[in-house]
C-alpha cells in the first residue's frame, strides 16, 4: 500500500501527454494531425481510465484503513522560507478523484461524436485533457500555494472552453465575463493565502491547521484579522462555485459546447469551490463568524438560483441556475458543519447534473436539424415539445435525472438533499423553511423543462418533406399571445414573438402549428447524383457514442445513493460515513452515527411531499397547455370565474415573479449600471484629471517659463540705463502693492 501511495504523484500528469502531443503535431505535422484527428479520443480516454482505476484502488485503501498519505519536497529554500510542493491522499481527495475521472471519461466519449463535425475538434480535446490535468492537480494538492497554482490553471481552461467558439461575440463576451468575475474571487483567495502565511508561517494544510488552532487556543492571534483572511479564502470559493453575488458568469458560460457544460460547469470545476471549503473546514470551524457567513451565502444562493430558473427559456441556462442552487445547498451544509451531507450531495448532484447536461446536448442535437435554427435558438424550450416519440432514450434518461434532482426516492439526490434538509432544521428553522421551499421550486422548474421539451405536441412539427409548399401556421407562446404567420416558415419571426409577447401564465386560446412545416434532418439518401428531390427524416436519437455515456450516468443516478444510505449503527455504517469517519470525528467528536428510522421516514415524507407538490404545480401549468384544447378551455373557464380584482393581483404577482426570473433578478442590470458604467465614469474623470489638471499644471509651468524667458530676452540689451529703469519700475510696483495691502489689512492704523 505504501508503495502505491508513493507513485500517486503521477495522477495529475497522466492526461498531460495528449495536449502536448496535439500541440507538437499541429506545429510539425499539421496536415497529418488534422487528417487523423479522430484517433486522439483513444489516448485521452485511455489515460484518464488509467487514472480512474488508480483512483479507485486508492479509494478502496482509504475505505479499509482510513490512512492519510502526505509527501512533500522543497521547491525553493531561502533562509527561513521554504516553498514546498507535494500531494495529499485522504478521503476527500479520493472522492474527488473518482468524481473527476468518471465524469471526465463519459464526457470525452460523448464529445467524440458531439464535436466530430467541428473544425476545432483537436483544440477541444487538447483543452479538455489539460483541464483534467489541472483539476486532478488541484484535488491532490498538499498546500495552499499549490492549490492556487492549479486553481488558476482550471480558470484558464474554463476561459478557453467557454470561449471555444470565439468567433461568436456572445461566446467571446461570456468567457471574458467568467474571467473577470473569477479574478475578483481569485484575488481574494491570494490575499487570504498571504494572510494565513503571515499568521502561521506555513502553507501546508496539516501544519496550518495545527499552528492556527494553537494560536487561537492561546489567544495569540487577532481574530478580526484571522476572520478577514478566512473571508478572503472563502471569496475564492464564492467565485468558482458561482455563489451569490459572484454567480453571474455561470449562466452565460453555457455559450460553450454542451459537453463542457456537463464536465466543468456541473460536475467538476464549480465543485472546486466546494472542495476548497471542505478542505479548509478545520480552519473555518475555529472561527465562529465565518461559518455563519458560509451558511448565509449558501441559503441566499440556493433560493436565488431556484427563483431565477423558473422562467428561463434556454434549457442549458435553466440547468445552470439549477447548478447554482444545488451548489448553494452544499455551501449551506458546509456552513452548518454538515461535512458528510455536503460531500454526499456533491457526489449525487455531479452525476445527476452531468446526465441532464448530456441529455440536453442530445436534445439540442436533434433540434439543430430544423431549417433556420442556430445553435442558440435550438436551446429554446418554448420551441420544443413532443420529442418523447423521437428521442425515447434521451427522454427516459432526462426524466430520471429530473426525478433525481427533484428529490424523488430512491434516486441519488433524494438521499443527500434530504440529509441537508434534516440538518437545516437543527441549525435554523428559518433556513430550513427556505431550503424546503427551494426543494419544491426545484421540482417545479425541472418538470417545467421536461414537460415543455418532451410532452404534449410538437410546437414545430417534424414531418417528412418532399417539396410541397408550406401552408400557414400559428406560433405557440407559453407566456402570452401568438401571431399568425402566412406562407413562409420564418423562425426569426416566431422567436421575436416569443421574446416580445404579453407576459402571462394563462392564455385565452391555443395556437397550433400546421403539419406541413418544412424541417430538415439527416437525409435518407445522401448520394446527391441519384436524388431529384430533397427528403428529410424525423428528429432522431443520438448516435451510440453519445447514448452510451448517458446510459452509464443513468446507472450512477440510480445507484450512487447507496453509498450514503444510513444503516443505523457503527458496524453497519454506510460507505460514505465509513470513509469520512476520521474527518467527521475531528469536526464532531461526540457525534452519534445511529439513525432513528422513524424520524428519517417522517422527515423524508415531508420533503418528498414538497417535491411532489412542485411537480403537481408544473403539471397543472404546463401539461394542459400542450395536451389538448379541451383541457385548455377548462383552465380558461376556471380562470374566468376568478373576480377581476383577484385577477389583477394574480397577474401582478405572476408577472413580477416572471420578470424577476427572466431578467435574472436584475443583478446583471445592477452590475451594468453601477459597476460597468460607474467604472467607465470614474475612468473618464481620472482621464480628465490626469490630462487637464496634472498635465495642465506641468504644461502651464512650461509655457509660462517660455513666455517669461521670451520677454526677458528683449530687455537684456547690454545698456545699464535700461537695467536701472526696469529695476526702478519693479521696485515702484512692489512698493505700491505692499502699501495697498498694508492699508486694507490694517485700516485702524
C-alpha positions in Angstrom: 0.0 0.0 0.0 2.8 2.4 0.9 4.4 1.5 -2.5 1.1 2.5 -4.2 0.9 5.9 -2.5 4.5 6.7 -3.4 3.5 6.8 -7.1 0.4 8.9 -6.6 2.2 11.9 -7.8 1.7 10.6 -11.4 -2.0 11.1 -11.2 -2.2 14.7 -12.4 0.3 14.2 -15.1 -1.2 11.2 -16.9 -3.6 13.2 -19.1 -0.9 15.8 -19.9 0.7 14.0 -22.9 -2.4 14.4 -25.0 -2.4 18.2 -25.2 1.4 18.2 -25.6 1.3 15.8 -28.5 -1.6 17.5 -30.2 0.3 20.8 -30.0 3.6 19.3 -31.3 1.7 17.6 -34.1 -0.1 20.7 -35.2 3.3 22.6 -35.2 5.4 19.9 -37.0 2.8 17.8 -39.0 -0.3 19.9 -39.2 -1.9 18.1 -42.2 -1.4 14.6 -40.8 -2.5 15.6 -37.4 -5.7 17.1 -38.7 -6.4 14.1 -41.0 -6.0 11.7 -38.1 -7.8 13.9 -35.6 -10.4 11.3 -34.5 -7.7 9.0 -33.1 -7.0 11.4 -30.3 -10.0 10.4 -28.4 -8.5 7.0 -27.7 -5.4 8.1 -25.8 -7.5 10.7 -24.0 -9.9 8.1 -22.7 -7.2 5.5 -22.1 -5.0 7.7 -20.0 -7.9 9.1 -17.9 -9.2 5.5 -17.5 -5.8 4.5 -16.0 -6.2 7.4 -13.6 -9.7 6.2 -12.7 -8.6 2.7 -11.9 -5.7 4.0 -9.9 -8.1 6.4 -8.0 -10.5 3.5 -7.4 -7.7 1.5 -5.8 -6.8 4.4 -3.6 -10.5 4.8 -2.7 -10.6 1.2 -1.5 -7.5 1.6 0.5 -8.9 4.7 2.2 -12.1 2.8 2.9 -10.2 0.0 4.6 -7.7 1.7 6.7 -8.6 5.5 6.8 -4.9 6.3 6.2 -3.7 9.7 5.1 -0.6 9.9 2.9 1.3 13.2 2.6 4.5 13.6 0.6 6.2 16.9 0.1 9.5 18.1 -1.3 11.2 21.5 -1.2 10.9 23.7 -4.3 12.6 26.8 -3.0 14.8 27.3 0.1 15.7 30.8 1.3 16.7 31.3 4.9 13.5 30.6 6.9 11.3 30.4 3.9 10.6 27.1 2.2 8.2 26.7 -0.7 7.1 23.0 -0.8 5.2 21.0 -3.4 3.6 17.6 -2.8 0.5 15.6 -2.9 -2.1 14.6 -0.3 -4.2 11.5 -0.4 -7.1 11.3 2.1 -10.8 10.5 1.9 -11.7 13.9 0.4 -9.0 13.5 -2.3 -10.1 10.0 -3.2 -13.8 11.1 -3.5 -12.9 14.0 -5.9 -10.5 11.8 -7.9 -13.3 9.2 -8.6 -15.7 12.0 -9.4 -13.4 13.9 -11.8 -12.3 10.8 -13.7 -15.6 9.0 -14.1 -17.5 12.1 -15.3 -14.4 13.1 -17.4 -14.3 9.8 -19.2 -18.0 9.9 -20.1 -17.7 13.5 -21.4 -14.7 12.5 -23.5 -16.6 9.6 -25.1 -19.6 11.8 -25.6 -17.6 14.7 -27.1 -16.1 12.5 -29.8 -19.4 12.4 -31.7 -20.8 15.7 -30.5 -17.8 17.6 -31.7 -16.9 15.4 -34.7 -18.0 18.0 -37.3 -16.4 20.9 -35.6 -13.2 22.4 -37.1 -11.8 22.9 -33.6 -12.0 19.1 -32.7 -8.3 18.8 -31.9 -8.3 22.1 -30.0 -11.3 20.9 -28.0 -9.6 17.7 -26.8 -6.4 19.5 -26.1 -8.2 21.9 -23.8 -10.3 19.1 -22.2 -7.2 16.9 -21.4 -5.4 19.9 -20.0 -8.4 20.7 -17.8 -8.4 17.2 -16.5 -4.7 17.6 -15.6 -5.4 20.9 -13.8 -8.4 19.5 -11.9 -6.5 16.4 -10.8 -3.6 18.5 -9.7 -6.0 20.8 -7.7 -7.6 18.0 -5.7 -4.3 16.3 -4.9 -2.5 19.5 -3.7 -1.0 19.4 -0.3 -0.8 23.2 0.4 -2.5 26.5 -0.4 0.0 27.9 -2.8 -0.1 24.7 -4.9 -3.9 24.8 -4.9 -3.7 28.4 -6.1 -1.4 27.4 -8.9 -3.8 24.7 -10.2 -6.8 26.9 -9.3 -5.6 29.4 -11.9 -4.9 26.7 -14.5 -8.5 25.4 -14.1 -9.8 29.0 -14.5 -7.7 29.4 -17.7 -9.1 26.2 -19.2 -12.6 27.3 -18.3 -11.9 30.6 -20.1 -10.7 28.8 -23.2 -13.6 26.3 -23.3 -16.3 28.8 -22.6 -15.0 30.9 -25.5 -14.3 27.9 -27.6 -16.5 29.3 -30.4 -14.8 32.7 -30.0 -15.9 33.9 -33.4 -19.4 34.3 -31.9 -19.5 37.6 -30.0 -21.8 36.1 -27.3 -19.3 33.4 -26.5 -16.4 35.8 -26.5 -18.2 38.1 -24.1 -19.2 35.1 -21.9 -15.6 33.9 -21.5 -14.4 37.4 -20.7 -17.2 37.8 -18.1 -16.2 34.4 -16.5 -12.5 35.5 -16.5 -13.2 38.9 -14.8 -15.6 37.6 -12.3 -13.3 34.8 -11.2 -10.4 37.3 -10.9 -12.3 39.0 -8.1 -12.6 35.8 -6.1 -9.0 34.7 -7.0 -7.6 38.0 -5.8 -9.4 37.4 -2.5 -8.0 33.9 -2.4 -4.5 35.1 -2.9 -4.9 37.7 -0.1 -6.2 35.0 2.2 -3.3 32.7 1.5 -0.8 35.5 2.2 -2.7 36.5 5.4 -2.6 33.0 6.8 1.1 32.6 5.9 1.7 35.8 7.9 -0.2 34.4 10.8 1.1 30.8 10.9 4.3 30.9 8.8 3.1 27.8 6.9 1.1 26.9 3.8 0.9 23.1 4.4 -2.6 22.1 5.4 -1.5 19.9 8.3 0.8 22.5 9.8 -1.5 25.3 9.1 -4.5 23.8 10.9 -2.3 22.7 13.9 -0.5 26.1 14.3 -3.6 28.2 13.9 -5.5 26.1 16.4 -2.8 26.5 19.0 -2.6 30.3 18.4 -6.4 30.6 18.9 -6.3 28.4 22.0 -3.6 30.5 23.5 -5.2 33.8 22.4 -2.1 34.7 20.4 -3.8 35.8 17.2 -6.0 38.8 16.2 -9.4 37.1 15.5 -10.6 40.1 13.5 -7.6 39.8 11.1 -8.0 36.0 11.0 -11.7 36.3 10.2 -10.9 38.8 7.4 -8.3 36.4 5.9 -10.8 33.5 6.2 -13.3 35.6 4.3 -10.8 36.2 1.6 -10.2 32.5 1.3 -13.9 31.9 1.1 -14.2 34.6 -1.6 -12.3 32.3 -4.0 -14.8 29.6 -3.4 -17.7 32.0 -3.9 -16.5 33.0 -7.4 -15.5 29.5 -8.5 -18.7 27.8 -7.3 -20.9 30.6 -8.6 -22.3 31.7 -5.2 -24.1 35.0 -4.8 -23.1 37.7 -5.7 -20.3 36.4 -8.0 -22.7 33.9 -9.8 -23.3 36.0 -12.9 -20.7 34.2 -15.0 -22.2 30.7 -14.8 -25.4 31.1 -16.9 -23.5 32.9 -19.6 -20.9 30.2 -19.6 -23.4 28.0 -21.3 -22.2 29.5 -24.6 -19.5 26.9 -24.6 -20.1 23.4 -26.1 -22.6 21.3 -24.1 -20.0 18.6 -23.0 -18.1 21.4 -21.4 -21.2 22.4 -19.5 -21.5 18.9 -18.3 -17.9 18.5 -17.1 -16.8 21.9 -16.0 -20.0 23.8 -15.1 -21.9 20.9 -13.5 -19.6 18.3 -12.0 -16.0 19.4 -11.5 -14.9 23.0 -11.9 -17.8 24.6 -10.0 -17.3 21.8 -7.4 -13.7 23.1 -6.8 -15.1 25.9 -4.6 -17.0 23.3 -2.5 -13.8 21.2 -2.4 -11.8 24.2 -1.1 -14.2 25.0 1.7 -14.4 21.3 2.6 -10.6 21.1 2.7 -10.3 24.2 4.9 -13.3 23.4 7.1 -10.9 22.6 10.1 -9.7 26.1 9.8 -13.1 27.8 9.3 -14.8 25.9 12.1 -12.4 27.5 14.7 -13.7 31.0 13.6 -17.3 31.4 14.7 -18.4 34.1 12.3 -17.0 32.7 9.1 -19.2 29.6 9.4 -22.3 31.8 9.7 -21.2 33.7 6.6 -20.8 30.5 4.6 -24.2 29.2 5.6 -25.8 32.6 4.9 -24.2 32.8 1.4 -25.4 29.2 0.8 -29.0 29.8 1.7 -29.1 33.0 -0.4 -27.6 31.3 -3.4 -29.9 28.2 -3.3 -33.0 30.4 -3.1 -31.7 32.9 -5.7 -30.7 30.2 -8.2 -34.1 28.4 -7.9 -36.1 31.5 -8.5 -34.0 32.6 -11.5 -34.5 29.2 -13.1 -38.3 29.5 -13.1 -38.9 31.3 -16.3 -35.7 30.8 -18.4 -36.3 29.7 -22.0 -32.8 28.4 -22.7 -32.6 24.8 -21.5 -28.9 25.0 -20.6 -29.2 28.3 -18.8 -32.1 26.8 -16.7 -29.8 23.9 -15.8 -27.0 26.4 -15.0 -29.2 28.2 -12.5 -30.2 24.8 -11.1 -26.5 24.0 -10.6 -26.1 27.3 -8.8 -29.0 26.4 -6.5 -27.6 23.0 -5.7 -24.2 24.4 -5.0 -25.9 26.6 -2.5 -27.3 23.5 -0.8 -23.7 22.2 -0.5 -22.4 25.5 0.8 -25.2 25.7 3.3 -24.4 22.2 4.6 -20.7 23.1 5.0 -21.7 26.3 6.9 -23.8 24.3 9.2 -20.9 21.9 9.8 -22.7 19.0 7.9 -19.5 17.9 6.3 -20.8 14.5 5.2 -24.1 15.8 3.8 -22.2 18.4 1.7 -19.9 15.8 0.1 -22.7 13.4 -0.3 -24.7 15.9 -2.3 -21.6 16.9 -4.2 -21.3 13.3 -5.5 -25.0 12.7 -6.2 -25.6 16.1 -7.9 -22.5 15.8 -10.1 -23.7 12.6 -11.7 -27.3 13.7 -12.0 -26.5 17.1 -13.4 -23.9 15.6 -15.8 -26.7 13.3 -17.0 -29.0 16.2 -17.5 -26.5 18.3 -19.4 -25.5 15.4 -21.7 -29.2 14.8 -22.2 -29.8 18.4 -23.1 -26.9 18.1 -25.6 -28.8 15.2 -27.2 -32.0 17.4 -27.3 -30.1 20.3 -28.9 -28.5 17.9 -31.4 -32.0 16.9 -32.6 -33.3 20.4 -32.6 -30.5 21.8 -34.6 -31.7 19.8 -37.6 -34.5 22.2 -38.2 -34.1 24.7 -41.0 -33.4 28.2 -39.6 -32.3 27.1 -36.2 -29.0 28.4 -35.0 -27.3 26.7 -32.0 -28.7 29.2 -29.5 -32.2 29.1 -30.9 -32.2 25.3 -30.7 -31.9 25.5 -27.0 -35.2 27.4 -26.5 -37.6 25.1 -24.7 -40.6 27.2 -25.8 -40.0 25.9 -29.4 -39.8 22.3 -28.3 -42.4 19.7 -27.3 -43.4 16.2 -28.2 -39.8 14.9 -28.5 -40.5 11.8 -26.5 -41.6 10.0 -29.6 -38.4 10.8 -31.5 -35.7 10.5 -28.8 -37.1 8.0 -26.3 -33.7 7.0 -24.8 -32.8 10.6 -24.1 -36.3 11.2 -22.8 -36.1 8.3 -20.3 -32.6 9.4 -19.1 -33.7 13.0 -18.8 -36.7 12.0 -16.8 -34.6 10.0 -14.3 -32.2 12.9 -13.9 -35.1 15.3 -13.4 -36.7 13.0 -10.7 -33.3 12.7 -9.0 -32.7 16.4 -8.9 -36.3 16.9 -7.7 -35.5 14.7 -4.7 -37.8 11.7 -5.5 -36.7 8.4 -3.9 -34.9 6.2 -4.4 -32.8 8.2 -6.9 -29.4 9.6 -5.9 -30.1 13.2 -5.0 -33.0 12.3 -2.7 -30.7 10.8 0.0 -28.2 13.7 0.0 -30.7 16.6 -0.2 -33.0 15.0 2.4 -30.0 14.8 4.8 -29.2 18.5 4.2 -32.9 19.5 4.9 -32.9 17.4 8.1 -29.7 19.1 9.3 -31.1 22.5 8.5 -34.0 22.1 10.9 -31.5 21.5 13.7 -29.4 24.6 12.6 -32.1 27.2 11.9 -35.8 26.9 11.3 -35.8 29.9 9.0 -33.0 28.4 6.9 -34.9 25.1 6.9 -38.1 26.7 5.6 -36.2 28.4 2.8 -34.4 25.2 1.9 -37.6 23.1 1.9 -39.4 25.8 -0.2 -36.5 25.7 -2.7 -36.8 21.9 -2.9 -40.4 22.5 -4.2 -39.2 25.1 -6.7 -36.5 22.7 -7.9 -39.1 20.1 -8.7 -41.3 22.7 -10.4 -38.7 24.1 -12.8 -37.1 20.8 -13.6 -40.5 19.3 -14.6 -41.2 22.5 -16.5 -38.2 21.7 -18.6 -39.3 18.1 -19.0 -42.9 18.9 -19.9 -42.1 21.6 -22.4 -39.4 19.5 -24.1 -40.9 16.0 -24.3 -44.6 16.0 -23.5 -47.6 17.4 -25.4 -47.5 18.0 -29.1 -44.6 19.3 -31.2 -44.5 23.1 -31.3 -42.8 22.9 -34.6 -43.9 19.6 -36.3 -41.2 17.4 -37.8 -42.7 15.8 -40.9 -41.2 14.2 -44.0 -41.0 16.9 -46.6 -40.8 16.4 -50.3 -41.0 19.9 -51.8 -44.6 20.8 -51.0 -45.5 24.4 -50.5 -45.8 25.4 -46.8 -49.2 26.3 -45.5 -49.9 28.9 -42.9 -49.1 28.1 -39.3 -49.6 29.6 -35.9 -46.9 30.3 -33.4 -47.1 28.8 -29.9 -46.5 31.1 -26.9 -46.4 30.0 -23.3 -46.3 33.4 -21.7 -48.6 35.4 -24.0 -50.4 35.8 -27.3 -49.3 34.3 -30.5 -49.4 35.7 -34.0 -50.4 34.2 -37.4 -47.7 34.0 -40.0 -48.6 33.2 -43.5 -46.9 31.1 -46.2 -43.2 31.0 -45.3 -41.9 29.5 -42.1 -39.9 32.3 -40.5 -38.3 31.2 -37.3 -36.9 34.6 -36.6 -40.4 36.0 -36.6 -41.5 33.2 -34.2 -38.6 33.9 -31.9 -39.4 37.6 -32.0 -42.9 36.9 -31.0 -41.9 34.7 -28.1 -39.5 37.3 -26.8 -41.8 40.3 -27.1 -45.1 38.8 -26.2 -47.5 39.8 -23.4 -46.4 38.2 -20.2 -49.0 35.9 -18.7 -49.2 32.4 -17.3 -52.6 31.8 -18.8 -53.7 32.2 -22.5 -57.1 32.8 -23.8 -56.7 30.5 -26.7 -54.3 28.0 -28.1 -52.4 28.4 -31.3 -51.5 25.4 -33.5 -48.7 24.7 -35.9 -49.7 23.2 -39.2 -48.3 19.7 -40.0 -46.6 20.7 -43.3 -44.0 23.0 -41.8 -40.7 22.3 -43.6 -37.9 20.7 -41.5 -34.6 19.2 -42.1 -32.5 16.4 -40.5 -30.3 13.8 -41.9 -31.5 12.7 -45.4 -32.4 9.1 -46.0 -30.4 9.2 -49.3 -27.1 11.0 -49.2 -25.9 10.3 -52.8 -26.8 13.6 -54.5 -26.5 12.3 -58.1 -29.4 9.8 -57.5 -31.6 12.3 -55.8 -34.0 14.5 -57.6 -36.0 15.8 -54.6 -34.9 16.5 -51.0 -36.2 14.1 -48.5 -35.9 14.7 -44.8 -36.4 12.4 -41.7 -37.9 12.9 -38.3 -35.6 14.1 -35.5 -33.6 11.1 -34.4 -31.9 9.7 -31.4 -28.2 10.5 -30.9 -25.5 8.1 -32.0 -24.3 5.2 -29.8 -21.2 7.1 -28.7 -23.5 9.8 -27.3 -26.1 7.5 -25.9 -23.6 5.2 -24.1 -22.3 7.9 -21.6 -25.9 8.9 -20.9 -26.8 5.3 -20.0 -23.8 5.0 -17.8 -24.7 8.2 -16.0 -28.2 6.8 -15.6 -26.8 3.9 -13.7 -24.9 6.3 -11.4 -28.0 8.3 -10.9 -30.0 5.2 -9.9 -27.4 3.6 -7.6 -24.8 6.1 -6.4 -27.1 7.0 -3.5 -26.4 3.5 -2.0 -23.0 4.8 -0.7 -24.8 7.2 1.7 -28.0 5.2 2.7 -27.9 5.1 6.6 -28.0 1.6 8.1 -28.2 2.8 11.7 -25.1 1.5 13.7 -21.4 1.8 13.7 -20.9 -1.8 12.4 -23.4 -1.4 9.5 -22.4 2.2 8.7 -22.8 3.3 5.1 -19.8 3.5 2.8 -19.6 7.3 2.8 -19.7 7.6 6.6 -17.1 4.8 7.0 -14.8 6.6 4.6 -15.3 10.0 6.2 -15.2 8.8 9.9 -11.8 10.4 10.7 -12.9 13.8 9.4 -16.3 13.6 11.0 -14.8 12.7 14.3 -12.4 15.5 14.0 -15.2 18.0 13.4 -17.8 16.5 15.7 -16.1 14.2 18.3 -19.3 13.3 20.1 -21.5 12.8 17.0 -23.8 9.7 17.2 -23.8 7.7 14.0 -27.0 5.9 14.7 -30.2 6.7 12.8 -33.7 6.9 14.0 -35.6 5.3 11.1 -39.0 6.6 12.2 -37.6 10.2 12.3 -35.9 9.6 9.0 -39.0 8.4 7.3 -41.1 11.2 8.7 -38.7 13.8 7.5 -38.3 12.1 4.2 -42.1 12.0 3.6 -42.3 15.8 4.3 -39.5 16.6 1.8 -40.9 14.3 -0.8 -44.4 15.8 -0.4 -42.9 19.2 -1.1 -41.3 17.9 -4.2 -44.5 16.2 -5.4 -46.3 19.5 -4.8 -43.9 21.3 -7.1 -44.3 18.6 -9.7 -48.1 18.9 -9.4 -48.0 22.7 -10.0 -45.8 22.1 -13.0 -48.2 19.6 -14.5 -51.1 22.0 -13.8 -49.5 24.9 -15.5 -47.7 23.2 -18.4 -49.2 19.9 -19.2 -52.7 21.2 -20.1 -51.3 23.9 -22.4 -49.7 21.3 -24.6 -52.1 18.4 -24.2 -55.4 19.3 -25.8 -57.7 22.3 -26.5 -60.3 20.8 -24.2 -58.0 20.9 -21.1 -57.0 24.4 -22.0 -60.6 25.5 -22.3 -61.3 24.0 -18.9 -58.4 26.0 -17.5 -59.6 29.2 -19.1 -63.2 28.6 -17.9 -61.8 28.3 -14.4 -59.8 31.5 -14.7 -62.8 33.4 -16.0 -64.6 32.7 -12.7 -62.0 34.5 -10.7 -63.1 38.0 -9.7 -61.4 40.8 -11.6 -59.6 42.2 -8.6 -58.2 38.9 -7.8 -57.1 38.5 -11.5 -55.3 41.9 -11.3 -53.5 40.8 -8.1 -52.7 37.4 -9.6 -51.4 38.9 -12.8 -49.2 41.4 -10.9 -47.7 38.6 -8.7 -47.2 36.2 -11.5 -45.7 38.9 -13.8 -43.5 40.1 -11.0 -42.2 36.6 -10.5 -41.7 36.0 -14.2 -39.9 39.3 -14.7 -37.7 38.7 -11.6 -36.7 35.3 -13.1 -36.5 36.1 -16.7 -34.4 39.2 -16.1 -32.1 37.3 -13.7 -33.1 39.1 -10.6 -31.9 42.4 -12.2 -28.4 41.6 -10.9 -26.9 41.9 -14.4 -28.6 45.2 -14.9 -27.4 46.4 -11.5 -23.8 45.4 -12.3 -24.1 47.0 -15.7 -25.3 50.3 -14.3 -23.3 50.6 -11.0 -20.2 48.7 -11.8 -19.5 48.9 -15.5 -20.9 52.3 -16.1 -19.6 53.5 -12.8 -16.1 52.3 -13.6 -16.3 54.0 -17.0 -17.4 57.3 -15.5 -14.5 57.0 -12.9 -12.1 56.3 -15.7 -13.3 59.3 -17.7 -12.9 61.5 -14.6 -9.4 60.1 -13.9 -8.5 60.7 -17.5 -9.8 64.3 -17.3 -7.9 65.0 -14.1 -4.7 63.5 -15.5 -4.8 65.3 -18.8 -6.4 68.6 -17.8 -5.1 69.1 -14.2 -1.9 67.2 -13.8 -0.7 67.7 -17.4 -2.2 71.2 -17.4 -0.1 72.3 -14.4 3.0 70.8 -15.9 2.3 72.3 -19.4 1.3 75.6 -17.8 4.6 75.9 -15.9 6.5 75.2 -19.1 4.5 77.6 -21.2 4.8 80.4 -18.6 8.5 79.8 -18.4 8.7 80.1 -22.1 6.9 83.5 -22.2 8.9 84.9 -19.3 12.1 83.9 -20.9 10.9 85.2 -24.3 10.0 88.6 -22.7 13.2 88.9 -20.7 15.5 88.3 -23.7 14.3 91.6 -25.2 15.1 93.5 -22.0 18.7 92.4 -21.9 20.3 94.7 -24.4 23.6 95.4 -22.5 22.8 99.0 -21.6 23.0 99.8 -17.8 20.4 102.6 -18.1 17.8 100.1 -19.3 18.5 97.7 -16.5 18.2 100.6 -13.9 14.9 101.7 -15.5 13.4 98.2 -15.2 14.7 97.8 -11.7 13.1 101.1 -10.5 9.9 100.2 -12.3 9.6 96.8 -10.4 10.5 98.5 -7.1 7.8 101.0 -7.5 5.2 98.3 -8.3 6.3 96.4 -5.3 6.0 99.4 -3.0 2.6 100.4 -4.3 1.2 96.9 -3.8 2.7 96.4 -0.4 1.3 99.8 0.8 -2.1 98.9 -0.5 -2.0 95.5 1.2 -0.9 97.2 4.5 -3.7 99.8 4.3 -6.5 97.3 3.6 -5.2 94.8 6.1 -4.8 97.3 9.0 -7.3 100.2 8.4 -7.2 101.4 12.0 -3.6 102.3 11.8 
